[in-house]
Amino acid sequence: MVRRLNLRSPADAIGHQIKINGVTAPIVGVVKDFYNNSLHSEISSIAIFPSISTYSTCAVKIDPAHLHSNLAAIEKIWDQTFPDYLYSTNSSMTVSPNSTRPTSPCSG
């Protein structure tokens, strides 16, 4: 997105006003490019922003070696940010005994 806005660097994007779906807001952070669709498609520009009316799930990459402390830290931030909304984790997440990577019951 930084390139599409013709900005020199991610730091130059911070504070820049952007209009999406009729809403103008400042850019408050920039993440490294990632595939938000198929790995077979190009990396596309994406804006990540809060919209309480559409919150349902969130995926977070964490180090399984620190799983419990990371989940506790995420819950604390959630509760401070959204005190009126329930925080819950996906109880079906597992860690494979032969790997340090979390796996889901859907993986083959």
N, C-alpha and C positions, 0 to 999 in steps of 0.2 A: 504494500500500500504506500510506503514511503516513496518508492520510485514513481508510482502512478500520480502522486501529488507533486512530483518534481521537487522534492526536498533532498538535501544533500546527505542527511544522516538521520537515524532514529531520534537522536537528541534534538534535531531541528523540528521534528514532528510534535514534540511535547508542547502543549499549549495551543497548537494550531487548531483553529475552528474547522469542523467538518460537518456537512449537512447530509443526513441519511434518513430517508423516509419522512422528510419534512421536519426533522428534529435537528437543530444545530447544537453541537456540544464540543467541548475541547477534547483533544487527544490527551489522555493521561498516562498512556503506556504503549510500548511497542514490543511485540514478541518476534522471535526469529521465525522466518518462513517455515511453513509446514504444509504437508498435504492434507487439505481439509476435505478432499474427495478421494477418488481412487488414486493409487500410486501410478496408474497408467495415464493420468491426466496431468496437465501442467499445474504448478502451484499457482493458485489464483489469489487475488486480493481479498481480504476478509476484514470485517470490522466486528469486534467482539464488544458487546455492550449489554448492560443489565436491562431486563424488562421483566419485572416481577410477574406480570400477567402471563408470561410464557415460560417461567421457570418450571422445570420438571426433573431433569437429570443433569449431571455434570460428570465428566471423566477427568481424573487427576492421575498423573504418573507420579508414583512415589517409590522410594527405595524399600523393598520388602524387609530389609534388615531393621528398619525403623518404623514398621507398619503401625504399631499401636501408638507410638508417640506422635507420628505424623497425623493419624486420624484424629487424635485428641486435639492437636493444634488446629486442624481444619475445623473441627466442631466448635472450638472456642471462638475462632474468627467468625464463623457462621452465626453463632449465637449473639455476638456483639453487633454484627452487621444487620442481621434480620431477626431480632428478638421475638417477633410475632409469628415466625414461620418455623415449622418442624424441620429438624436436621435428622436425616437417617442415612445409613450406608447400605450398600448392596450386600446382604448377608450371604449371597452365593459366591462371592469372590473367594478364591482359594490360592494357595501357593503350592506349586508342584514340588514334590520332595527332591527331584533331580535338577531343579533349577531355582534360581533366585527370582525368577520372573513370575508375577501373578498370572494366573490363568483363569479363564471363565469356564463355566460348565458347557458353553457353546463351542469352545475351541476343540479342534479335532485331534 
